[in-house]
Amino acid sequence: MNRGRLALLLLIVFTAVVISGCQNLHIQDLVKRDLSQEPSLIKVRIHFDRGDTVDGYVYELGLEKSGKLYAGGSSISYIYDAQGNVVGSFNYQRVTYMEIIPPGDENPAK
């Protein structure tokens, strides 16, 4: 009797998926995991509120998962070199904005 209920449940789920317009659903895309896709480094020029700029690489333009957010609003995130090694950290509370540097544009900070 349990097999019959399981089969009926699977049939209902399959029918609901087909009726809801998911005919082009590829189950393989839902099941397989893409482990090869690591976050890539983004070259940025960080502009601080005192007018200083720093060139470096970040994984995210916001507070990254490995960063820290402290009570009171301050935060620490990391600056990397081209190989992904941590070379410094910065506080988002002092960042005015980040400028993305396109690949091949190696002009020094203005």
C-alpha positions, 0 to 999 in steps of 0.5 A: 500500500505504501508503494501505491501511495508513493506512485500516486504522489509522484504522478500528482507531482509530475502532472502538476509540473506539466500542467504548470507550464514546465514542459522544458524542465531539465531535471539533470540541470537541477540534480547536477552540481557545478563545482568547477565554478569558483568565484572570480576576482574582480579588479577594483579601485576603492575610493575612500571618503578621505580621497585615498584610492587603493587598487586591488582585487575583491571577490564581491562588490559588497560585504563578502561571506568571509568578511565581518560585520561588527555591531555599530555598522563597521565592517571588514572585507579583504583585498587580494592580489591577482593570485587570490592572496590576502594583501590587506583589509578595508572598512566599508564604513569608509568606502565611498565607492568601488570602481571596476577596472576593466581587464587590460586597463592598468592606469594608476589611480587618479 
